[in-house]
Each structure stands twice: as C-alpha cells, then as structure tokens.
C-alpha cells in the first residue's frame, strides 16, 4: 500500500466520484479506479457502495477514512518537523466565524513576516469548525468560546458585546414575536446566546430565517426583513451611518469571547506557532493602555 493510494481514496470519498477525484488530482480516471481496486484487494474488503451517480463509503470505507486521516496527518507532521523554523512555509488551514474583528490585523502582520505561508480560510459556525479541528481537517479555528473539550487547546482573542440589530431605532423584546429573526445556521455561538435568553424570557420568535453569511444577514436587516444578533464591532460603521440600529442584550447573554482553538495532541508546526504568536501579540496590544 502506498501513501498516495490513501490520498486518492480520500479524494474519491470526499467527492463521491472517481471522475471528480481524478480531476482534482490531475490523474486519468482509469488510474484512480485501479488504485481504489488495488486498495480494496489489499484490505480484502469493498470500501464503497457503487451506484449510477457515484460512490458512497460503506462501513469499512468509513473506518479506513479515519485511519487514513491519522496516517497522512502524521506524515505531514513529520515533514513539517524539518521545516525551517525561522522561515515557515506551506499551507495553514484556518476556520473562522465570519465576524472576527481582529482577524485582518492578525493576517496583515503575519503575511508581512512570513510571506511564504499560504493561509486558507474556511468560514463556518462554531460547532462545525470545532469538529473539523478535532477531525484534523483544520489546523485551527477562530470560534465563539469558551470551549470545553479534552482535545482542545484555546487562546483568547477578544472579548466583545453582542447586540440586537434592526432597522427600527427602538426595540422591545416582544418585537421578536412580530419580526423574523435572521440568524446563522445552528451551531452558531451568537445564536445559542440569543436562544438561551429567549427561552428564559418564555418568548417564541415569529420566525427564524437561517443564512450562511454575514453580508446576507446584515443586508436583509438593513432592508427591514427582520432582526439579528451580532458582535457590536461588526456593525459599528453601519450604526454610525444610520443604516441599522443596535440594541442592548441583557447580562449574562451579551458578553462573548472569540477564541482560537487547535487540537492539543497534534504536532505544533512552526507555521502554526508563529500564527498563534501573532494572535497573542495582537491581544496584548489591545489590552495594553496607551
């Protein structure tokens, strides 16, 4: 069995298609098919359910997927161990919730110091990003904290206030029963705070409309479709211009902490260590009085 066979297997599993995997890997389809069949022969078991529209992992295939992730992750760690620690390079895969106010400053500083590093950003909600860090699909992620998980190490990035945002300049909690709530998908930390508050108040929203991006949510709020909950820093310019209005969220629901998480038992590459150093430096600069 070759390591490359595991990479081919992962690509087919991800796409559910030999043709799409071949396109991604720049291989001919027949080569991908042959390597999968060889892998099944070596392991003496089928790995996929095959159907007209593609391929789906069976139980044994799912087991191999977990093993292959661990094996290839360790191989990548081994290679990264020998990197030039003073001049990191390679790819850093980072997850983000969409409203991390400090991120542009961290990225700007990091890029200036380490131009050979390519940062790939993936936006998502806290629960999804946490799982991807645990599964080692991401090197780390900015999420809503705190996170309590035995595999997770975290660094505080910034503390912020959540506010309700609407088109109207006045607000009462009962308004939530007459206007739709425009929220991120389930698993969002901001949404979780709002739902906890409403549960205590005994308030049932008129309607919840789910969106995947901050731009769509805030644009819909500005158009008068409904209201949302978001960190105050994310909408301060829109509030200043009168495009939308912000309203207080009561304690203990309004204080929110953005943290950076990584899997603590994974190898800490120099690339990621330098990134965490930038986060800590940015946090210290914000906390230091001028």
FISE-888799 format. One line per field, with one value per residue (C-alpha): x, y, z; residue in one letter. Coordinates in Angstrom, 3 decimals. Each point is the difference from the previous one (the first is absolute). Example, Ala and Ser with C-alpha at 12.3 -4.5 7.8 and 13.67 -1.06 7.14 Angstrom:
east 12.300,1.370;
north -4.500,3.440;
up 7.800,-0.660;
resn a,s;
***
This chain:
east 0.000,1.330,-0.734,-1.210,-2.679,-1.422,-0.054,-1.836,-2.425,-0.685,-0.682,-2.496,-1.664,-0.273,-1.461,-1.957,1.268,3.047,-0.177,-0.063,2.827,2.052,-0.599,1.119,3.125,0.809,-0.109,-1.726,-3.195,1.267,2.976,-2.253,-2.295,2.960,1.504,-3.337,-0.436,3.579,-0.676,-3.152,1.948,2.752,-2.513,-2.176,-3.211,-2.089,0.242,-2.872,-3.599,0.011,-3.055,-0.850,0.654,3.306,1.448,-0.843,2.209,-1.197,0.766,3.489,0.677,-0.909,2.418,2.781,-0.774,0.718,3.212,1.140,-0.540,2.109,2.745,0.282,-0.184,2.968,1.942,-0.675,1.098,3.235,0.744,-0.863,2.325,2.921,-1.183,2.111,-1.485,1.088,-1.526,-3.276,-1.540,-2.815,-3.750,-1.834,-3.682,-1.974,-3.725,-1.802,-3.352,-0.718,0.123,3.505,0.883,3.680,0.642,1.087,2.674,1.284,0.135,1.666,2.754,0.517,0.205,2.615,2.224,-0.582,-0.769,0.716,-3.019,-3.301,-3.035,-3.222,-3.077,-3.237,-3.047,-2.508,-1.858,1.732,-1.248,1.037,3.456,0.606,-0.732,2.309,2.841,-0.643,-0.034,3.275,-1.548,1.023,3.224,-1.982,-3.066,-1.377,-3.240,-2.322,1.216,0.632,0.352,0.204,1.398,2.865,1.677,-0.150,2.511,-1.186,1.355,-2.247,-0.094,-2.503,-2.976,-2.952,-3.604,-2.876,-2.755,-3.338,-0.123,-3.112,-1.193,-2.074,1.520,-1.966,-0.253,-1.933,0.551,-3.615,0.943,1.558,-3.516,-0.921,3.182,2.078,3.378,2.769,2.639,2.972,-0.577,-0.264,3.290,0.673,1.086,-1.865,-3.191,0.466,0.177,-3.153,-1.920,1.004,-1.246,-3.320,-0.534,0.384,-2.364,-2.527,-0.059,-0.623,1.311,-2.442,2.379,3.676,1.631,3.389,2.883,3.601,1.694,0.225,-0.514,-3.342,-1.205,0.914,-1.203,-3.377,-0.170,0.772,-2.829,-2.424,-0.536,0.680,2.570,3.164,2.578,3.625,3.178,-0.176,3.346,-1.324,-2.684,1.352,0.521,-3.521,-1.402,2.003,-1.417,-3.581,-0.365,-0.998,-0.490,1.488,-1.785,1.331,-0.031,-0.351,2.554,1.124,-0.650,1.763,3.664,1.657,3.568,1.662,2.699,2.473,-0.024,2.299,0.143,2.424,1.428,0.852,3.525,0.409,1.755,2.129,-2.527,-2.856,2.115,0.895,-3.672,-0.931,2.819,-1.650,-3.330,1.599,1.872,-3.203,-1.892,2.776,0.020,-3.754,0.181,2.968,-1.178,1.432;
north 0.000,3.423,3.241,1.470,-2.701,1.394,3.514,-1.335,-1.850,3.193,1.965,-2.596,-0.113,3.792,0.360,-3.256,-0.236,-1.460,2.607,2.946,-1.477,-0.539,3.613,1.304,-2.151,0.457,-3.771,-2.004,-1.684,-3.489,0.540,1.124,-2.982,-2.385,1.379,-0.293,-3.588,-0.807,1.519,-2.123,-3.085,0.650,0.565,-2.893,1.998,2.381,3.603,1.586,-0.525,0.561,1.413,1.817,3.468,-0.822,-1.662,0.143,-1.275,-3.190,-0.852,-1.290,3.026,2.311,-1.872,0.364,3.709,0.552,-2.022,1.777,3.442,-0.949,-1.590,2.847,2.578,-1.646,-0.106,3.699,0.721,-1.910,2.121,3.226,-0.918,0.592,3.375,3.080,1.117,3.612,0.208,-1.962,-1.037,-2.163,0.168,0.955,-0.968,2.208,0.067,3.224,1.184,2.873,2.909,-0.222,3.693,-0.614,-2.371,2.571,1.380,-3.468,-1.067,3.220,-0.271,-3.717,0.410,2.733,-2.207,-3.362,0.552,-3.649,-1.234,-0.405,0.402,-1.713,1.334,-1.928,1.785,-1.881,-0.153,-0.886,-3.591,-0.903,1.584,-1.678,-3.403,0.665,0.903,-3.206,-1.985,1.742,1.423,3.468,1.089,2.329,2.227,3.242,-0.883,1.196,-1.142,-1.295,-3.558,-2.862,-3.053,-2.287,0.153,3.772,2.686,3.614,3.533,2.964,2.508,2.677,0.638,1.767,0.990,-1.517,2.351,-0.452,1.756,1.254,2.618,1.657,2.479,-1.433,-3.545,-2.068,-3.715,-0.604,1.237,-3.421,-1.435,2.288,0.126,-2.896,-0.764,-0.180,-2.354,-2.120,-3.732,-2.110,-0.367,3.760,1.311,3.309,-1.846,-2.243,3.031,1.497,-3.273,-0.387,3.510,-0.502,-3.337,1.665,2.803,-2.527,1.700,-1.940,1.769,0.663,-1.639,-0.957,0.480,-1.694,1.441,-1.004,3.393,3.223,2.114,-1.610,0.293,3.643,0.971,-1.550,1.802,3.306,-0.739,-0.383,-3.759,-0.759,0.259,-1.833,-0.374,0.801,1.352,3.769,0.499,-1.607,2.638,3.188,1.734,-0.885,1.302,3.210,0.574,-0.663,-3.030,-2.204,0.440,-2.037,-0.895,-1.341,-3.693,-0.631,-1.710,-2.768,-0.481,2.997,-0.650,-2.239,-1.218,-0.886,-2.640,-1.773,-3.773,-2.816,-3.702,-0.239,-3.438,0.928,1.058,3.753,1.075,3.122,1.373,-0.305,1.025,3.282,0.568,-0.500,2.383,2.674,-0.594,0.393,3.122,1.528,-0.817,1.535,3.158,0.431,-0.524,2.335,3.559,2.819;
up 0.000,-0.961,1.832,-3.257,-0.147,3.229,-1.481,-3.064,2.278,1.999,-3.191,-1.274,3.436,0.114,-3.503,-0.192,-3.553,-1.752,-2.779,2.399,2.067,-3.155,-1.033,3.388,0.038,-3.711,-0.565,-2.688,1.226,-0.762,2.316,2.857,-0.527,-0.077,3.217,1.832,-1.169,1.075,3.416,0.370,-1.059,2.560,2.795,-1.248,0.230,-2.109,1.177,-1.932,-0.980,-3.755,-1.775,-3.234,1.423,1.681,3.077,3.723,2.812,1.647,3.650,-0.782,-2.161,2.863,2.259,-2.554,-0.382,3.706,-0.185,-3.173,1.541,2.996,-2.110,-2.496,2.780,1.713,-3.275,-0.550,3.574,-0.613,-3.073,1.808,2.872,-2.339,-1.243,0.566,3.302,-0.495,-3.492,0.003,-3.291,-1.272,0.439,3.181,0.012,2.364,0.791,0.885,1.199,-2.358,2.433,1.518,0.225,0.819,-2.925,-2.640,2.353,0.870,-3.655,-1.126,2.587,-0.640,-3.788,0.326,2.147,-1.715,-3.703,-0.874,1.944,-1.814,2.261,-1.016,1.812,0.478,1.425,2.120,3.295,3.265,0.319,-3.558,0.303,3.357,-1.525,-2.943,2.360,1.991,-3.267,-0.993,-3.149,1.211,1.695,2.239,0.109,1.381,1.791,2.734,3.407,2.438,-1.305,2.473,-1.745,1.087,-3.429,-0.397,0.968,-0.236,-0.063,0.758,-2.865,0.996,2.262,-1.558,0.584,-1.916,-1.138,-1.686,-3.359,-1.767,-2.451,2.740,2.464,2.923,1.290,2.530,0.473,-1.042,-3.493,-0.553,-0.142,-2.899,-2.103,-1.406,1.543,-2.613,1.386,-0.936,-0.308,3.169,1.805,0.018,3.416,-0.426,-0.839,3.026,2.309,-1.495,0.231,3.667,0.752,-1.781,1.746,3.409,-1.059,-1.298,-3.404,-3.196,-3.138,-2.816,-2.469,-0.296,-3.385,-0.330,-2.033,-0.594,-0.376,1.977,-3.132,-0.784,3.583,0.521,-3.478,0.752,3.357,-1.740,-2.449,2.915,-0.343,3.672,2.782,1.038,2.769,-0.771,1.672,0.372,-1.761,-3.193,-0.587,1.594,-3.374,-1.127,3.283,-0.314,-3.490,1.155,-2.278,2.948,3.752,2.856,3.221,3.286,0.877,3.762,2.214,0.090,-3.706,-1.541,0.824,-2.551,-0.389,-3.285,0.431,-2.236,0.375,-1.074,0.715,2.928,-0.852,-3.596,-0.899,0.400,-3.194,-0.139,-2.503,2.480,3.004,-1.720,-0.792,3.657,0.947,-2.170,1.733,3.424,-1.119,-1.362,3.207,2.142,-2.128,0.419,3.765,0.561,0.816,-2.095;
resn x,x,x,x,x,x,x,x,x,x,x,x,x,x,x,x,x,x,x,x,x,x,x,x,x,x,x,x,x,x,x,x,x,x,x,x,x,x,x,x,x,x,x,x,x,x,x,x,x,x,x,x,x,x,x,x,x,x,x,x,x,x,x,x,x,x,x,x,x,x,x,x,x,x,x,x,x,x,x,x,x,x,x,x,x,x,x,x,x,x,x,x,x,x,x,x,x,x,x,x,x,x,x,x,x,x,x,x,x,x,x,x,x,x,x,x,x,x,x,x,x,x,x,x,x,x,x,x,x,x,x,x,x,x,x,x,x,x,x,x,x,x,x,x,x,x,x,x,x,x,x,x,x,x,x,x,x,x,x,x,x,x,x,x,x,x,x,x,x,x,x,x,x,x,x,x,x,x,x,x,x,x,x,x,x,x,x,x,x,x,x,x,x,x,x,x,x,x,x,x,x,x,x,x,x,x,x,x,x,x,x,x,x,x,x,x,x,x,x,x,x,x,x,x,x,x,x,x,x,x,x,x,x,x,x,x,x,x,x,x,x,x,x,x,x,x,x,x,x,x,x,x,x,x,x,x,x,x,x,x,x,x,x,x,x,x,x,x,x,x,x,x,x,x,x,x,x,x,x,x,x,x,x,x,x,x,x,x,x,x;
***
